[in-house]
Amino acid sequence: MKFGVFDHIELADRSMGVAFQERMRFVQAADEAGFWGYHVAEHHASPLNTVPVPGVWLGAVAQATKRIHFGPLTYLLPLYSPLRLAEEICILDHLSGGRMEVGVGRGVSPFELAYHKISHEQSREIFEDACKCLKAALTSDTFSYASERYAYKDVPMPLRPLQGPHPAFWYASSNTTGSTYAGEEGMHFVTNGPTARAKTNIDAFREALAKRGAPAQPKAEFKGGAAIGVLRQIVVADTDAEARAIAEPSVKHHHANLTWLARKHAHEGSVAQRLNIPLAATIEDALREGTVIAGTPDTVCAEIERQVGELGINYLLTYPFFGTMRLDQAMRSLNLFASEVTPRVAHL
């Protein structure tokens, strides 16, 4: 099993400049510790995410790291010009020496899409069209594409990705519709939410991938060629009590940021319904559902083993620096995970 790091770089109790400096140090530490991937979210008009233009942040990551693969999870394709995005992906792939991983999605928040004049009801159709267009741009020396939304004819593409035919595509989904789509397209896949719900999504992905036959771009480092992962907020400390004390305020702050836009639009529907994701509001709920894993290395290993056994994943996407957590706390957790957890669960 491989291990990755996920991040929103959310607003907390420090300036954006300090937050960026701390996060870059953290990503460098993850790179040095041997984590396989680093994935950053894209959100707009929300304290949940301070890098709504992920390519800018990832350009800095490319230069500050040496081995770790990285990419957005995900680019919100309905908001982009496919041509412009293809050029950005080419730049990032070369800046990193071929470590770019392209996460794509339609956008989970109807509020963020609405700010960009995109209908949530039409966003999946727009996304699928944009994804086809983007792949055509990345694989053509002269690019042409025609649909209801996009019209390109004989566009020269002097920028080519370093990886051929292009960096691998990833998809993250909290529902079976998106999970099935990811499998049908042969993408690499990550889900979230309570263990039971995550299993439903993973099963849908596996079934669709099996019908397809093989991943579009297999990765030998993942058993079966496709990365199949789950996202978990993880805090490792010397005692269970210490880990919980660090995790509890950070879970509360992260939940407040995650639901901030939905609460501003409360008249338009419930938080969970409008965001279409499960939301554990308390540390008790999060620990019980399995979305947060907090404790000593022994406690964390035992829970990872349990979830891997139930889910059958080959990629654990850890979220070790979130909410109000201090840099020193996140670094200590990362170091304990790398030195005392990874060696005991990597064989799973």
ROVEX-581692 format. One record per residue (C-alpha): residue number from 1; x, y, z. Coordinates in steps of 0.1 Angstrom, whole numbers, plus 2048, in hexadecimal, padded with zeros to 3 digits. Layout:
% residues N
REC|nr|px|py|pz
REC|NUM|X|Y|Z .
...
END
This chain:
% residues 348
REC|nr|px|py|pz
REC|1|800|800|800 .
REC|2|80B|823|7F8 .
REC|3|805|843|80D .
REC|4|7FC|866|802 .
REC|5|7F5|888|812 .
REC|6|7D5|89C|80B .
REC|7|7D1|8C1|812 .
REC|8|7B9|8DE|810 .
REC|9|7D0|8F8|820 .
REC|10|7B2|907|832 .
REC|11|7B0|928|844 .
REC|12|7B8|924|869 .
REC|13|7C9|93A|884 .
REC|14|7E7|945|870 .
REC|15|7ED|95C|851 .
REC|16|7EC|94D|82E .
REC|17|811|954|82A .
REC|18|81A|941|849 .
REC|19|802|925|840 .
REC|20|812|922|81E .
REC|21|835|921|82C .
REC|22|82B|906|846 .
REC|23|81A|8F1|82C .
REC|24|837|8F2|815 .
REC|25|84E|8E6|831 .
REC|26|835|8CA|838 .
REC|27|833|8BF|814 .
REC|28|859|8BE|812 .
REC|29|859|8A8|832 .
REC|30|83F|891|822 .
REC|31|855|88F|803 .
REC|32|874|886|818 .
REC|33|860|86D|82D .
REC|34|857|859|80D .
REC|35|832|861|809 .
REC|36|827|858|7E5 .
REC|37|810|875|7DE .
REC|38|804|898|7E8 .
REC|39|7E1|8A3|7DD .
REC|40|7D2|8C5|7E2 .
REC|41|7AE|8CF|7DF .
REC|42|79E|8EA|7CB .
REC|43|782|8FF|7DB .
REC|44|776|922|7D5 .
REC|45|769|93F|7EA .
REC|46|76D|92A|80A .
REC|47|784|929|828 .
REC|48|788|904|822 .
REC|49|7A2|90A|807 .
REC|50|7BC|925|802 .
REC|51|7CA|917|7E2 .
REC|52|7AC|91A|7CA .
REC|53|7C5|91B|7AE .
REC|54|7D7|8FB|7B5 .
REC|55|7EF|8FD|798 .
REC|56|800|91B|7A7 .
REC|57|806|909|7C8 .
REC|58|811|8E9|7B7 .
REC|59|82A|8FC|7A2 .
REC|60|83B|905|7C3 .
REC|61|837|8E1|7D0 .
REC|62|848|8D4|7B0 .
REC|63|867|8E9|7B7 .
REC|64|868|8E2|7DC .
REC|65|866|8BC|7DA .
REC|66|879|8A0|7C9 .
REC|67|866|87F|7C9 .
REC|68|842|883|7D4 .
REC|69|827|881|7B9 .
REC|70|80E|89E|7BB .
REC|71|7EF|8AD|7AC .
REC|72|7CD|8BC|7B2 .
REC|73|7B2|8A7|7C1 .
REC|74|7A1|8B5|7AE .
REC|75|7A2|8CF|792 .
REC|76|77E|8DA|78F .
REC|77|77B|8D6|769 .
REC|78|75B|8E9|763 .
REC|79|76E|909|76E .
REC|80|78B|905|755 .
REC|81|793|90A|731 .
REC|82|7A0|8E7|727 .
REC|83|7BA|8F7|711 .
REC|84|7C8|90D|72D .
REC|85|7C7|8F0|746 .
REC|86|7D9|8D9|72E .
REC|87|7F6|8F2|72B .
REC|88|7F7|8F5|751 .
REC|89|7F9|8D0|756 .
REC|90|816|8CE|73D .
REC|91|829|8E8|750 .
REC|92|824|8D7|771 .
REC|93|82E|8B5|763 .
REC|94|84F|8C3|757 .
REC|95|856|8D8|776 .
REC|96|853|8B9|78B .
REC|97|866|8A1|774 .
REC|98|847|88D|76D .
REC|99|836|88B|78F .
REC|100|816|89C|786 .
REC|101|7F5|889|78D .
REC|102|7D5|899|77F .
REC|103|7B7|897|796 .
REC|104|797|8A2|784 .
REC|105|773|8A8|790 .
REC|106|753|8BC|78C .
REC|107|753|8CD|7AE .
REC|108|740|8C0|7CC .
REC|109|732|8E2|7D8 .
REC|110|715|8F1|7C5 .
REC|111|71C|913|7D5 .
REC|112|73F|915|7C7 .
REC|113|734|90B|7A4 .
REC|114|718|925|7A6 .
REC|115|731|941|7AD .
REC|116|741|937|78C .
REC|117|71F|936|77A .
REC|118|720|911|777 .
REC|119|700|8FD|77E .
REC|120|706|8E0|796 .
REC|121|6EB|8CC|784 .
REC|122|6FF|8CF|763 .
REC|123|721|8CC|772 .
REC|124|726|8A7|76C .
REC|125|71E|8AA|748 .
REC|126|735|8C8|745 .
REC|127|751|8B6|758 .
REC|128|750|897|742 .
REC|129|751|8AC|722 .
REC|130|76E|8C1|730 .
REC|131|781|8A1|73A .
REC|132|77F|893|717 .
REC|133|78A|8B5|709 .
REC|134|7A7|8B7|722 .
REC|135|7B4|894|719 .
REC|136|7B2|89D|6F4 .
REC|137|7C7|8BC|6FA .
REC|138|7E1|8A9|70D .
REC|139|7E6|88F|6F2 .
REC|140|7E5|8A4|6D3 .
REC|141|801|8B6|6C1 .
REC|142|7E5|8CA|6AF .
REC|143|7C6|8CB|6C4 .
REC|144|7A2|8CB|6B7 .
REC|145|782|8C4|6CB .
REC|146|75E|8CD|6C5 .
REC|147|740|8CA|6DD .
REC|148|723|8DF|6E9 .
REC|149|73A|8F1|701 .
REC|150|75D|8EF|6F3 .
REC|151|769|8F7|6D0 .
REC|152|78E|8F5|6C7 .
REC|153|79C|8F0|6A4 .
REC|154|7C0|8EA|69A .
REC|155|7CF|8F9|6B9 .
REC|156|7F5|8F3|6BA .
REC|157|800|8E2|6DA .
REC|158|826|8E8|6DD .
REC|159|824|8E0|702 .
REC|160|822|8BB|709 .
REC|161|822|8A9|72A .
REC|162|841|897|735 .
REC|163|82E|877|73D .
REC|164|81E|866|720 .
REC|165|804|867|714 .
REC|166|7FD|87E|731 .
REC|167|7FE|87D|758 .
REC|168|7E6|864|767 .
REC|169|7C3|870|76F .
REC|170|7B3|86C|792 .
REC|171|790|870|79E .
REC|172|783|875|7C2 .
REC|173|75E|86D|7C9 .
REC|174|748|86A|7E7 .
REC|175|72C|859|7D4 .
REC|176|727|83A|7BE .
REC|177|71F|84F|79F .
REC|178|742|85F|79F .
REC|179|752|83E|7AA .
REC|180|743|82B|78D .
REC|181|74E|846|774 .
REC|182|772|845|781 .
REC|183|772|81F|77C .
REC|184|763|821|75A .
REC|185|77E|83A|750 .
REC|186|79A|826|75F .
REC|187|7A5|842|776 .
REC|188|7B7|83F|798 .
REC|189|79E|844|7B4 .
REC|190|79A|851|7D7 .
REC|191|77A|853|7ED .
REC|192|772|860|80F .
REC|193|757|85E|82A .
REC|194|74E|843|844 .
REC|195|75D|821|83D .
REC|196|73C|811|833 .
REC|197|735|82D|819 .
REC|198|759|82C|80D .
REC|199|756|807|807 .
REC|200|736|80C|7F2 .
REC|201|749|825|7DC .
REC|202|768|80F|7D9 .
REC|203|753|7F1|7CF .
REC|204|742|806|7B4 .
REC|205|764|812|7A7 .
REC|206|772|7EE|7A7 .
REC|207|753|7E0|795 .
REC|208|755|7FB|77A .
REC|209|77B|7F7|776 .
REC|210|778|7D1|773 .
REC|211|75E|7D6|757 .
REC|212|776|7ED|745 .
REC|213|793|7D4|749 .
REC|214|7B0|7EA|754 .
REC|215|7BA|80C|760 .
REC|216|7C0|826|744 .
REC|217|7E3|82C|751 .
REC|218|7EE|810|768 .
REC|219|807|818|784 .
REC|220|81D|7FB|78D .
REC|221|821|807|7B1 .
REC|222|7FC|800|7B8 .
REC|223|7F0|7DC|7B9 .
REC|224|7D9|7D6|79B .
REC|225|7E7|7F6|78A .
REC|226|7CC|80D|798 .
REC|227|7D0|822|7B7 .
REC|228|7B1|81C|7CD .
REC|229|7B2|833|7EC .
REC|230|79F|841|809 .
REC|231|7A4|863|819 .
REC|232|7A9|864|83F .
REC|233|7B3|87F|857 .
REC|234|7CE|870|86C .
REC|235|7DF|87C|88C .
REC|236|7FA|868|89C .
REC|237|808|871|8BF .
REC|238|819|860|8DC .
REC|239|7F8|859|8EE .
REC|240|7D4|855|8E2 .
REC|241|7CA|871|8F9 .
REC|242|7E3|889|8E9 .
REC|243|7D9|880|8C6 .
REC|244|7B5|885|8CE .
REC|245|7BC|8A7|8DE .
REC|246|7CE|8B2|8BF .
REC|247|7B3|8A4|8A7 .
REC|248|794|8B1|8B9 .
REC|249|797|8D7|8B3 .
REC|250|7A5|8D1|890 .
REC|251|787|8BB|887 .
REC|252|770|8D5|894 .
REC|253|781|8F1|881 .
REC|254|783|8DD|861 .
REC|255|75E|8D4|863 .
REC|256|756|8F9|867 .
REC|257|76A|902|848 .
REC|258|75C|8E4|835 .
REC|259|738|8EF|83B .
REC|260|73E|915|83A .
REC|261|72E|91B|818 .
REC|262|711|904|81E .
REC|263|709|916|83E .
REC|264|70A|937|82C .
REC|265|6F0|928|814 .
REC|266|6DD|915|82F .
REC|267|6BB|91F|81F .
REC|268|6C4|90A|800 .
REC|269|6C5|8E9|812 .
REC|270|6D7|8D5|82D .
REC|271|6FD|8D6|82F .
REC|272|702|8B1|829 .
REC|273|6E9|8AF|80D .
REC|274|6F6|8CD|7FA .
REC|275|71A|8C3|7FD .
REC|276|713|89E|7F5 .
REC|277|72D|892|80E .
REC|278|72B|882|830 .
REC|279|735|89B|84C .
REC|280|740|88F|86E .
REC|281|73D|8AE|884 .
REC|282|74D|8A0|8A3 .
REC|283|76D|88D|8AB .
REC|284|757|871|8BA .
REC|285|744|86D|899 .
REC|286|763|870|884 .
REC|287|776|855|898 .
REC|288|757|83E|898 .
REC|289|752|842|872 .
REC|290|777|83D|86B .
REC|291|77C|85E|859 .
REC|292|795|869|874 .
REC|293|7B0|852|882 .
REC|294|7C1|85F|8A1 .
REC|295|7D7|84F|8BB .
REC|296|7F9|83F|8C1 .
REC|297|80B|82C|8A5 .
REC|298|7FB|80C|8B3 .
REC|299|7D8|81A|8B2 .
REC|300|7DC|829|890 .
REC|301|7EB|809|882 .
REC|302|7CE|7F4|88F .
REC|303|7B4|80B|880 .
REC|304|7C6|80D|85E .
REC|305|7C8|7E7|85D .
REC|306|7A3|7E4|865 .
REC|307|799|7FD|84A .
REC|308|7B0|7EE|830 .
REC|309|7A2|7CC|837 .
REC|310|77F|7D9|832 .
REC|311|785|7F0|814 .
REC|312|7A1|7DE|801 .
REC|313|7B3|7FE|7F9 .
REC|314|7D7|802|7ED .
REC|315|7DA|827|7F3 .
REC|316|7D5|839|814 .
REC|317|7D1|85E|80F .
REC|318|7DA|86D|830 .
REC|319|7CE|890|83B .
REC|320|7E7|897|857 .
REC|321|7E7|8BE|858 .
REC|322|7C5|8CE|85B .
REC|323|7B0|8E6|86F .
REC|324|7C2|8F8|88B .
REC|325|7DE|8DF|88D .
REC|326|801|8EF|893 .
REC|327|81E|8E7|87C .
REC|328|831|8D6|898 .
REC|329|814|8BF|8A0 .
REC|330|80F|8B6|87B .
REC|331|834|8B0|877 .
REC|332|835|899|896 .
REC|333|817|886|889 .
REC|334|827|882|866 .
REC|335|848|876|874 .
REC|336|837|85C|88B .
REC|337|822|850|86E .
REC|338|840|84D|857 .
REC|339|856|83C|871 .
REC|340|83E|827|885 .
REC|341|81E|822|871 .
REC|342|829|81E|84C .
REC|343|842|802|852 .
REC|344|827|7ED|863 .
REC|345|80A|7F2|84A .
REC|346|81C|7F7|829 .
REC|347|819|7D2|821 .
REC|348|7F3|7D3|823 .
END
